């Protein structure tokens, strides 16, 4: 019994010492599940710079897009659980296990949730040449003639929330999936007449008049575009579909390392300069612990599994 107790103390002491040394031994890799310009990439790069300043060590961002974020997720799952490889991904993390026949990971067992980062409503927009000024006119037009909409990818919340709206409002519209950073460009260029994306890539184009905002899929309006109504305000209840950014580490990563990251990332997101920069893009965050993020994640997995089943969406 005594040997076992001393063994436990040794492991506890070793873990604490490791956490104190982290991240001095080498650079920290931040693996991003989407391409440069996507919301996750924006948040990851802002965070990497601030983490580097805080810890005095390089935090290197590496984009590994593919399979709706699964490529990056599986890379981090296979990485050593030492805090030197972090995953930054989107709400797709909670959707993909239901969307793919084999996503390759269990969202509640294979990773440690570090912190829930900023989130953003999804925004429905149209090309300015389309003769509609509001959601009612868009729906009426869609009932009269064929229209297509760009999303940030098949099975993303931007896709699923539009499919939910189509069902609720009884209209049809052809889905055309894009990479997140390219979806707004598709609407601007007239490749599709309509789009539904997260706010960061859309807000500058809305303000420049290159696309026209129609509605938000969130429960609350956004300070970035305060004049744009929510679907709830327009008569469609039950919509609070967000694109969020989450930070994860491989299961087994020392708790002390996770806690240090959690505290520092919460501080970063609360910093006035970061809040201003992200807020201008429609991104907002609230302080949260690893445990709170884990509880939120459980609800998200259930919510999006239901949405995938009801929409019939499949990625493979």
N, C-alpha and C positions, 0 to 999 in steps of 0.2 A: 504494500500500500504506500509506504514511504517513498519507494523508488518511483512509483507512478506519480505521486504528488510532486516530487522533485523534477520529474520529466515534464510535467505540466508547467511548472514554474519556469523551466528552461525554455520551453517553447514560447511562453508568454514574453519572457525577457528578450528572446531572439527576435520575436515579431516587433516588439517595441523598439529595439535597436535598429532593425531594418527600416522601420517607419521614420525614425529620426534621420537616418542616412539618406533616405529617398528624398529628392531625385538626384543626388549628387553623383551617382556612379556613371550615368550616361544620359543621352538625350531621351526625351519622352516622345513617342510617336502618337499622334492623334489621327486615327484613321476615320475619314469622313465617307459616309455611304453614298454621297451624291457628287455631281460634277461642280467645278468652280462656278460661282454665281448663284447657286442654290441657297436657300435659307440656311440649311445646315452648315454649308461652307462659310457663309458670312459670319455666323455665330462662332464657329470653330476658330476662324482666323483672328477674330477680335479676342477671344478667350486665350488663344495660344500666346499672343503678344503680352497680354496682362499676366498670364501664368509665368511666362519667362521672366518678366520683371520682378514678380513676387518671389520666385524660388531661385533665381540666378542660374537657371539651367535652360537649355534649348527645348522648346516644345515644337516639334516639327509636324506640320499638317501634310497629310498624304491623302489625296482623293482616290477612292476606289469605287467608282460608280458601277452599277450593274445589278440586275435582278431585284430592282426596287430596294436596294440597300443590303441585300443578302450577301453580296460578295464581301463587303467590308465587315459585316457582322460575323461571318464565318472566319475571316482572317483573325479577328480579335478573339473569337472563341478558342482558336487553336494556339493563341499566344500564351506566353508564360504569365501566370497570375502574380505579377510582381509590381504592377502599377506603371510599368514603362510602355505599355500599349493600351491606349484608350479608344473607345468607340464613340463617335458623335454621329447620331443618326436621327431620324424623324419618327413621327407617329407610325410610319410604315413598319417599324420594329414590332408594334403590337398588332398590326394587320396581317403581315405576311404569313405567320403560321397557319392562318385560316385560308389565306388566298392561294398559297402554293400547296401542291400535293405533298411536297417535302421541302420545307424551308431550310431544314438542317439544324435548327436550334429550338430550344425551349425558352421562351422569353422570360419565364419566371424562375428558371433553375440554372441556366448556363451563364448568367451574368449577374454582377452586382450593380444595382442602380446607384449611380454616384449622385446625380442631381438632375432634377427637371429644370431645363433651361427655359429660355423665352418661348412663348407661343404666339400664334397669329391666327386670326380668322382666315377663312378662305373667302375669296372675293369673286363674284360673278361679274364679268365685264363683256363689253361688245366692241366691235370695230365701230369707229365714229360714223362710218358711212351707212351703218344699219339704221333704218328709220324707226328706232325705238328709243324712248327716253326713260322707261321704267320697266319693272318686272312684268306687270300686267300686259304691257304692249309687246314685250318679248315673247311671252307665252302665247298670246294671240297670234303673233306672226308665225311662231313655230307650228301652230295648228293649221296654218294655211299653206305653208311652203317648207320644203326641206331645209334644215339648218344643221350645222355641225359645231361641236364645241371642243376646244383643246383643254386637256387636263395635264396635271404634272405626272401622269403615268397611270397605267391600268392598275386598279386596286388601291390607289392612293385615296386619301380622304377627299381630295378635290374631285376625283371620279365618283366615289361612292355617294358623296353628298349631292352631286348633281343628279345621279340616278334616283336618289330618294326624292328629290324635288320633282323630277319627271313623273314619278309614280303618284306623288301627292297632288300635283296640279294637272295630271292627265294630259300630258303632251309628249311628243317624241323629239329626239335630237340625236344625231349620229355622234358617237364618241370618237375622238382622235387623240390618242395618248402621245405625249411628248416628254422629253426630259424637263425637269422643273424650270430650269433657266431658259428654256426655249419656248415654253407654252405661251408666254405673254407676247413674244415675237411673232408667233403664229397668228395671233389675233391682230396685232398691229399690221402685219403684212397681208391680211385678208385671206390667209390660207384656211382659216376657220372664221366664222362670223362671231362666235361666242367663245369665251374662255372661263375656266374656273381654276384659280391657282391660289397659293398662299400670297399674302400681301407684299412681302419685301420686294420681289421683282416687279410687282404691278404698280405700287404706289407712285414711283417717279413718273411712270408712263401715264397714269391717271392725271397727275398734276400737270403734266406737259400737254394734255389733251390728245394723246396718241391712242388711248383707249377710253371708253366711257364706263364708269363703274355703275352697276345696277343694284347689287345687294351683297350683304355679308352673311355668311353661314353661321355666325356666332350668336350667342344670346345677348351680347352687349355691342353697342357701336364702338368703333375704334377712334381714339384720339387723333390718329394719323389722317383719317378721312371722316370727320365727324358728320358730314352731310349725307353719308351713304347709309341707308336703312338696313336693318337686319331682316332676315326672312320671317322672324317672329312678328315683327312690326307689320309686315306685309300680309299676314294672315296664315303663315305656315309655322305651326308650333313644333317643338321638339327638336329644333336644330341648334346645336352648339358644337359644331364640327370644326375642330381646330387642327392646325398643323403645329406640332410642338417639336422642340429639339431636346434630346436627352443625351446625357453623358453616362457611359457604362464602362465597367472593367470586367475582365474574365472572372468567373466564379472562383473563389479562393483567394482573391486579392486581399492582403491584410487590411483589417478593419481600420487601423490607424491611418493607413494611406488613403483609404476611401474618405474618411472623415476630414483629413487635411484638405483633400481636393474639394469636398463638399463645402467646407467653410470658405475656402478661397474663391470658389466659383460663385457662391452666393454674394460674397463681397464685391466681386467683379461686376455682377449683373446689377447690383445696387448703386454702383459708382455713378455719379451724375453724368460724366462724359459718355459712359457706355449706355446709360438709360436714354440719353438724348439721341445718340446715334441709332440705337435699335428702335426707339419709339418713333422716330421719323419714318421708319419702314413698316410700322404697324406691329412691332414685336414688343411684348410685355412679359415681365417675369415676376414671380413672388418667391420669397425665401422658402426653402423646404429642405428637410433632412432626407437622407438616403431611405429611411424607413417610410417616410411620407410619400416619396416618389414610388417606392415599391407598392404601396397600397393603391395609389393612383393607377399604376400600371396594371394591376389586376383588374380593375374596373374597365380600363381601356381595352384589354384583351377580350373581355366578354362582350363589350359594346360593339366592337368592330367585327367580331366573329358573327354576331347576329346580322350586321349590315351586309357582310359578304354573302351569307347564306340567303338572305332575302333578295339581294340584287342578282344572285347567280354569277357574280364576278369570279373569274378564274384567271390565273396568270400563266398556267401551263396546262 
